[in-house]
Amino acid sequence: MERLTASIQAELGENRVRLAYMECSPPSLMDVVSEAARAGVADIRVLPLFLADEGHVDRNIRPLVEDIRRAHRTIQIDLLPALGHYQQFRELICDIAVNEAR
């Protein structure tokens, strides 16, 4: 995930993209949003790096984002669908699987 984040930061800028963890490793999503709030960020998009919204995203991330919204009312926080929701991601996985099978 850190290499993926570094690649996205190379495209968008280090200050525009941050990686947050759910547990065991810092920084947490609350830490990242709090830091962004101190820096004057007004809009945040959270992209869950999971294959589906059902399960961990719905049980844990969605309520966490709601808590963060209440703690940071001046910031617009959008929770994007999990990676598996996106057609481009599914096509990429399919392409990798097909090409590696050859």
SEDO-565474 format. One record per atom (N, C-alpha, C): chain; residue number from 1; y negated, z negated, x; atom name. Coordinates in nm, 2 decimals. Layout:
residues N
SITE, A, NUM, Y, Z, X, CA
...
This chain:
residues 102
SITE, A, 1, 0.12, 0.00, 0.08, N
SITE, A, 1, 0.00, 0.00, 0.00, CA
SITE, A, 1, -0.13, 0.00, 0.09, C
SITE, A, 2, -0.12, -0.06, 0.20, N
SITE, A, 2, -0.23, -0.07, 0.29, CA
SITE, A, 2, -0.26, 0.07, 0.35, C
SITE, A, 3, -0.16, 0.15, 0.38, N
SITE, A, 3, -0.18, 0.28, 0.43, CA
SITE, A, 3, -0.24, 0.37, 0.32, C
SITE, A, 4, -0.19, 0.35, 0.20, N
SITE, A, 4, -0.25, 0.43, 0.08, CA
SITE, A, 4, -0.39, 0.39, 0.06, C
SITE, A, 5, -0.42, 0.27, 0.07, N
SITE, A, 5, -0.56, 0.22, 0.05, CA
SITE, A, 5, -0.65, 0.28, 0.16, C
SITE, A, 6, -0.60, 0.28, 0.29, N
SITE, A, 6, -0.68, 0.34, 0.40, CA
SITE, A, 6, -0.71, 0.49, 0.38, C
SITE, A, 7, -0.61, 0.56, 0.32, N
SITE, A, 7, -0.63, 0.70, 0.30, CA
SITE, A, 7, -0.73, 0.72, 0.19, C
SITE, A, 8, -0.73, 0.64, 0.09, N
SITE, A, 8, -0.83, 0.66, -0.02, CA
SITE, A, 8, -0.97, 0.62, 0.03, C
SITE, A, 9, -0.97, 0.51, 0.11, N
SITE, A, 9, -1.10, 0.47, 0.17, CA
SITE, A, 9, -1.16, 0.58, 0.26, C
SITE, A, 10, -1.07, 0.65, 0.33, N
SITE, A, 10, -1.12, 0.76, 0.41, CA
SITE, A, 10, -1.19, 0.87, 0.33, C
SITE, A, 11, -1.14, 0.89, 0.20, N
SITE, A, 11, -1.20, 0.99, 0.11, CA
SITE, A, 11, -1.33, 0.93, 0.04, C
SITE, A, 12, -1.32, 0.81, -0.01, N
SITE, A, 12, -1.43, 0.76, -0.09, CA
SITE, A, 12, -1.52, 0.66, -0.02, C
SITE, A, 13, -1.48, 0.61, 0.09, N
SITE, A, 13, -1.56, 0.50, 0.16, CA
SITE, A, 13, -1.49, 0.37, 0.15, C
SITE, A, 14, -1.50, 0.30, 0.26, N
SITE, A, 14, -1.43, 0.17, 0.27, CA
SITE, A, 14, -1.49, 0.07, 0.17, C
SITE, A, 15, -1.62, 0.07, 0.14, N
SITE, A, 15, -1.68, -0.02, 0.05, CA
SITE, A, 15, -1.65, 0.01, -0.10, C
SITE, A, 16, -1.59, 0.12, -0.13, N
SITE, A, 16, -1.57, 0.16, -0.27, CA
SITE, A, 16, -1.42, 0.14, -0.31, C
SITE, A, 17, -1.33, 0.11, -0.22, N
SITE, A, 17, -1.19, 0.09, -0.25, CA
SITE, A, 17, -1.14, -0.03, -0.18, C
SITE, A, 18, -1.08, -0.12, -0.26, N
SITE, A, 18, -1.02, -0.24, -0.21, CA
SITE, A, 18, -0.88, -0.26, -0.26, C
SITE, A, 19, -0.79, -0.32, -0.19, N
SITE, A, 19, -0.66, -0.35, -0.23, CA
SITE, A, 19, -0.65, -0.50, -0.26, C
SITE, A, 20, -0.59, -0.53, -0.38, N
SITE, A, 20, -0.58, -0.67, -0.41, CA
SITE, A, 20, -0.43, -0.69, -0.44, C
SITE, A, 21, -0.38, -0.81, -0.42, N
SITE, A, 21, -0.24, -0.85, -0.45, CA
SITE, A, 21, -0.23, -0.94, -0.56, C
SITE, A, 22, -0.12, -0.94, -0.63, N
SITE, A, 22, -0.09, -1.03, -0.74, CA
SITE, A, 22, -0.05, -1.17, -0.69, C
SITE, A, 23, 0.02, -1.18, -0.59, N
SITE, A, 23, 0.07, -1.31, -0.54, CA
SITE, A, 23, 0.11, -1.30, -0.40, C
SITE, A, 24, 0.12, -1.41, -0.33, N
SITE, A, 24, 0.18, -1.43, -0.20, CA
SITE, A, 24, 0.08, -1.38, -0.09, C
SITE, A, 25, 0.00, -1.28, -0.11, N
SITE, A, 25, -0.09, -1.24, 0.00, CA
SITE, A, 25, -0.23, -1.22, -0.05, C
SITE, A, 26, -0.33, -1.27, 0.03, N
SITE, A, 26, -0.47, -1.24, -0.01, CA
SITE, A, 26, -0.51, -1.10, 0.03, C
SITE, A, 27, -0.61, -1.05, -0.03, N
SITE, A, 27, -0.70, -1.11, -0.13, CA
SITE, A, 27, -0.64, -1.09, -0.27, C
SITE, A, 28, -0.67, -1.18, -0.36, N
SITE, A, 28, -0.63, -1.17, -0.50, CA
SITE, A, 28, -0.73, -1.08, -0.57, C
SITE, A, 29, -0.70, -1.03, -0.69, N
SITE, A, 29, -0.79, -0.95, -0.77, CA
SITE, A, 29, -0.92, -1.02, -0.80, C
SITE, A, 30, -0.91, -1.15, -0.83, N
SITE, A, 30, -1.02, -1.23, -0.86, CA
SITE, A, 30, -1.11, -1.24, -0.73, C
SITE, A, 31, -1.05, -1.26, -0.61, N
SITE, A, 31, -1.13, -1.26, -0.49, CA
SITE, A, 31, -1.20, -1.13, -0.47, C
SITE, A, 32, -1.14, -1.02, -0.49, N
SITE, A, 32, -1.20, -0.89, -0.47, CA
SITE, A, 32, -1.31, -0.86, -0.56, C
SITE, A, 33, -1.29, -0.90, -0.69, N
SITE, A, 33, -1.40, -0.88, -0.79, CA
SITE, A, 33, -1.52, -0.98, -0.76, C
SITE, A, 34, -1.49, -1.10, -0.72, N
SITE, A, 34, -1.59, -1.19, -0.69, CA
SITE, A, 34, -1.68, -1.14, -0.57, C
SITE, A, 35, -1.61, -1.09, -0.47, N
SITE, A, 35, -1.68, -1.03, -0.36, CA
SITE, A, 35, -1.77, -0.91, -0.40, C
SITE, A, 36, -1.71, -0.83, -0.49, N
SITE, A, 36, -1.79, -0.71, -0.54, CA
SITE, A, 36, -1.91, -0.76, -0.62, C
SITE, A, 37, -1.89, -0.86, -0.70, N
SITE, A, 37, -2.00, -0.92, -0.77, CA
SITE, A, 37, -2.12, -0.96, -0.68, C
SITE, A, 38, -2.08, -1.03, -0.57, N
SITE, A, 38, -2.18, -1.08, -0.48, CA
SITE, A, 38, -2.25, -0.96, -0.41, C
SITE, A, 39, -2.18, -0.85, -0.40, N
SITE, A, 39, -2.24, -0.73, -0.34, CA
SITE, A, 39, -2.32, -0.65, -0.43, C
SITE, A, 40, -2.32, -0.69, -0.56, N
SITE, A, 40, -2.40, -0.62, -0.66, CA
SITE, A, 40, -2.33, -0.50, -0.73, C
SITE, A, 41, -2.20, -0.49, -0.72, N
SITE, A, 41, -2.12, -0.39, -0.78, CA
SITE, A, 41, -2.13, -0.41, -0.94, C
SITE, A, 42, -2.15, -0.30, -1.01, N
SITE, A, 42, -2.16, -0.31, -1.15, CA
SITE, A, 42, -2.04, -0.26, -1.23, C
SITE, A, 43, -1.96, -0.17, -1.17, N
SITE, A, 43, -1.85, -0.12, -1.23, CA
SITE, A, 43, -1.72, -0.12, -1.14, C
SITE, A, 44, -1.61, -0.16, -1.20, N
SITE, A, 44, -1.49, -0.17, -1.12, CA
SITE, A, 44, -1.38, -0.11, -1.20, C
SITE, A, 45, -1.29, -0.03, -1.14, N
SITE, A, 45, -1.17, 0.02, -1.20, CA
SITE, A, 45, -1.05, -0.04, -1.13, C
SITE, A, 46, -0.96, -0.09, -1.21, N
SITE, A, 46, -0.84, -0.15, -1.15, CA
SITE, A, 46, -0.72, -0.05, -1.18, C
SITE, A, 47, -0.66, -0.01, -1.07, N
SITE, A, 47, -0.55, 0.08, -1.08, CA
SITE, A, 47, -0.42, 0.01, -1.05, C
SITE, A, 48, -0.34, -0.03, -1.15, N
SITE, A, 48, -0.21, -0.10, -1.11, CA
SITE, A, 48, -0.11, -0.01, -1.04, C
SITE, A, 49, -0.07, -0.05, -0.93, N
SITE, A, 49, 0.02, 0.03, -0.85, CA
SITE, A, 49, 0.17, 0.00, -0.90, C
SITE, A, 50, 0.19, 0.03, -1.02, N
SITE, A, 50, 0.33, 0.01, -1.08, CA
SITE, A, 50, 0.36, 0.14, -1.16, C
SITE, A, 51, 0.49, 0.16, -1.19, N
SITE, A, 51, 0.54, 0.28, -1.25, CA
SITE, A, 51, 0.51, 0.28, -1.40, C
SITE, A, 52, 0.50, 0.16, -1.46, N
SITE, A, 52, 0.48, 0.16, -1.61, CA
SITE, A, 52, 0.39, 0.04, -1.64, C
SITE, A, 53, 0.32, 0.05, -1.76, N
SITE, A, 53, 0.24, -0.06, -1.81, CA
SITE, A, 53, 0.32, -0.17, -1.87, C
SITE, A, 54, 0.43, -0.14, -1.92, N
SITE, A, 54, 0.52, -0.24, -1.98, CA
SITE, A, 54, 0.57, -0.33, -1.87, C
SITE, A, 55, 0.59, -0.46, -1.91, N
SITE, A, 55, 0.64, -0.55, -1.81, CA
SITE, A, 55, 0.52, -0.62, -1.73, C
SITE, A, 56, 0.53, -0.61, -1.60, N
SITE, A, 56, 0.43, -0.68, -1.52, CA
SITE, A, 56, 0.29, -0.65, -1.55, C
SITE, A, 57, 0.25, -0.53, -1.57, N
SITE, A, 57, 0.11, -0.50, -1.60, CA
SITE, A, 57, 0.07, -0.56, -1.74, C
SITE, A, 58, 0.15, -0.55, -1.84, N
SITE, A, 58, 0.11, -0.61, -1.97, CA
SITE, A, 58, 0.12, -0.76, -1.97, C
SITE, A, 59, 0.22, -0.81, -1.90, N
SITE, A, 59, 0.24, -0.96, -1.90, CA
SITE, A, 59, 0.14, -1.03, -1.81, C
SITE, A, 60, 0.11, -0.97, -1.69, N
SITE, A, 60, 0.04, -1.04, -1.59, CA
SITE, A, 60, -0.10, -0.98, -1.56, C
SITE, A, 61, -0.11, -0.85, -1.54, N
SITE, A, 61, -0.23, -0.79, -1.49, CA
SITE, A, 61, -0.33, -0.79, -1.60, C
SITE, A, 62, -0.29, -0.75, -1.72, N
SITE, A, 62, -0.39, -0.74, -1.83, CA
SITE, A, 62, -0.45, -0.87, -1.86, C
SITE, A, 63, -0.37, -0.98, -1.88, N
SITE, A, 63, -0.44, -1.11, -1.90, CA
SITE, A, 63, -0.53, -1.15, -1.78, C
SITE, A, 64, -0.49, -1.12, -1.66, N
SITE, A, 64, -0.57, -1.15, -1.54, CA
SITE, A, 64, -0.70, -1.08, -1.55, C
SITE, A, 65, -0.70, -0.95, -1.58, N
SITE, A, 65, -0.82, -0.88, -1.59, CA
SITE, A, 65, -0.91, -0.93, -1.70, C
SITE, A, 66, -0.86, -0.98, -1.81, N
SITE, A, 66, -0.93, -1.04, -1.92, CA
SITE, A, 66, -1.00, -1.17, -1.87, C
SITE, A, 67, -0.93, -1.25, -1.79, N
SITE, A, 67, -0.99, -1.37, -1.73, CA
SITE, A, 67, -1.10, -1.33, -1.64, C
SITE, A, 68, -1.08, -1.23, -1.56, N
SITE, A, 68, -1.19, -1.19, -1.46, CA
SITE, A, 68, -1.31, -1.13, -1.54, C
SITE, A, 69, -1.29, -1.06, -1.65, N
SITE, A, 69, -1.40, -1.01, -1.73, CA
SITE, A, 69, -1.48, -1.13, -1.78, C
SITE, A, 70, -1.41, -1.24, -1.82, N
SITE, A, 70, -1.49, -1.35, -1.87, CA
SITE, A, 70, -1.56, -1.42, -1.76, C
SITE, A, 71, -1.51, -1.42, -1.64, N
SITE, A, 71, -1.57, -1.49, -1.52, CA
SITE, A, 71, -1.69, -1.41, -1.47, C
SITE, A, 72, -1.68, -1.27, -1.49, N
SITE, A, 72, -1.78, -1.18, -1.44, CA
SITE, A, 72, -1.84, -1.09, -1.55, C
SITE, A, 73, -1.91, -1.15, -1.64, N
SITE, A, 73, -1.96, -1.08, -1.76, CA
SITE, A, 73, -2.06, -0.97, -1.72, C
SITE, A, 74, -2.12, -0.97, -1.61, N
SITE, A, 74, -2.22, -0.86, -1.57, CA
SITE, A, 74, -2.15, -0.74, -1.52, C
SITE, A, 75, -2.02, -0.74, -1.49, N
SITE, A, 75, -1.95, -0.63, -1.43, CA
SITE, A, 75, -1.86, -0.56, -1.54, C
SITE, A, 76, -1.87, -0.43, -1.55, N
SITE, A, 76, -1.78, -0.35, -1.63, CA
SITE, A, 76, -1.65, -0.33, -1.56, C
SITE, A, 77, -1.54, -0.39, -1.61, N
SITE, A, 77, -1.41, -0.38, -1.54, CA
SITE, A, 77, -1.32, -0.30, -1.63, C
SITE, A, 78, -1.27, -0.19, -1.58, N
SITE, A, 78, -1.18, -0.10, -1.66, CA
SITE, A, 78, -1.04, -0.11, -1.60, C
SITE, A, 79, -0.95, -0.14, -1.68, N
SITE, A, 79, -0.81, -0.14, -1.64, CA
SITE, A, 79, -0.74, -0.01, -1.67, C
SITE, A, 80, -0.71, 0.07, -1.56, N
SITE, A, 80, -0.65, 0.20, -1.58, CA
SITE, A, 80, -0.51, 0.19, -1.60, C
SITE, A, 81, -0.44, 0.29, -1.66, N
SITE, A, 81, -0.30, 0.29, -1.68, CA
SITE, A, 81, -0.23, 0.28, -1.54, C
SITE, A, 82, -0.10, 0.23, -1.55, N
SITE, A, 82, -0.02, 0.23, -1.43, CA
SITE, A, 82, 0.00, 0.37, -1.37, C
SITE, A, 83, 0.04, 0.38, -1.25, N
SITE, A, 83, 0.06, 0.51, -1.18, CA
SITE, A, 83, 0.15, 0.60, -1.26, C
SITE, A, 84, 0.26, 0.55, -1.31, N
SITE, A, 84, 0.36, 0.63, -1.38, CA
SITE, A, 84, 0.31, 0.70, -1.51, C
SITE, A, 85, 0.19, 0.65, -1.56, N
SITE, A, 85, 0.13, 0.72, -1.67, CA
SITE, A, 85, 0.08, 0.86, -1.64, C
SITE, A, 86, 0.04, 0.88, -1.52, N
SITE, A, 86, -0.03, 1.00, -1.48, CA
SITE, A, 86, 0.07, 1.12, -1.45, C
SITE, A, 87, 0.04, 1.23, -1.51, N
SITE, A, 87, 0.13, 1.35, -1.50, CA
SITE, A, 87, 0.14, 1.39, -1.35, C
SITE, A, 88, 0.02, 1.38, -1.28, N
SITE, A, 88, 0.02, 1.42, -1.14, CA
SITE, A, 88, 0.12, 1.34, -1.06, C
SITE, A, 89, 0.13, 1.21, -1.09, N
SITE, A, 89, 0.22, 1.12, -1.01, CA
SITE, A, 89, 0.36, 1.16, -1.04, C
SITE, A, 90, 0.39, 1.18, -1.17, N
SITE, A, 90, 0.53, 1.22, -1.21, CA
SITE, A, 90, 0.57, 1.35, -1.14, C
SITE, A, 91, 0.48, 1.44, -1.14, N
SITE, A, 91, 0.51, 1.57, -1.08, CA
SITE, A, 91, 0.53, 1.56, -0.93, C
SITE, A, 92, 0.45, 1.47, -0.86, N
SITE, A, 92, 0.47, 1.45, -0.72, CA
SITE, A, 92, 0.60, 1.39, -0.69, C
SITE, A, 93, 0.64, 1.29, -0.77, N
SITE, A, 93, 0.77, 1.22, -0.75, CA
SITE, A, 93, 0.89, 1.33, -0.77, C
SITE, A, 94, 0.87, 1.41, -0.87, N
SITE, A, 94, 0.97, 1.51, -0.90, CA
SITE, A, 94, 0.98, 1.61, -0.78, C
SITE, A, 95, 0.86, 1.65, -0.74, N
SITE, A, 95, 0.86, 1.75, -0.62, CA
SITE, A, 95, 0.93, 1.69, -0.50, C
SITE, A, 96, 0.90, 1.56, -0.47, N
SITE, A, 96, 0.96, 1.50, -0.35, CA
SITE, A, 96, 1.11, 1.49, -0.37, C
SITE, A, 97, 1.16, 1.45, -0.49, N
SITE, A, 97, 1.30, 1.44, -0.52, CA
SITE, A, 97, 1.37, 1.57, -0.51, C
SITE, A, 98, 1.31, 1.68, -0.56, N
SITE, A, 98, 1.37, 1.81, -0.56, CA
SITE, A, 98, 1.37, 1.87, -0.42, C
SITE, A, 99, 1.26, 1.86, -0.35, N
SITE, A, 99, 1.26, 1.91, -0.21, CA
SITE, A, 99, 1.34, 1.84, -0.11, C
SITE, A, 100, 1.36, 1.71, -0.13, N
SITE, A, 100, 1.44, 1.63, -0.04, CA
SITE, A, 100, 1.59, 1.65, -0.07, C
SITE, A, 101, 1.62, 1.70, -0.19, N
SITE, A, 101, 1.76, 1.72, -0.23, CA
SITE, A, 101, 1.81, 1.85, -0.17, C
SITE, A, 102, 1.72, 1.94, -0.12, N
SITE, A, 102, 1.76, 2.07, -0.07, CA
SITE, A, 102, 1.80, 2.06, 0.08, C
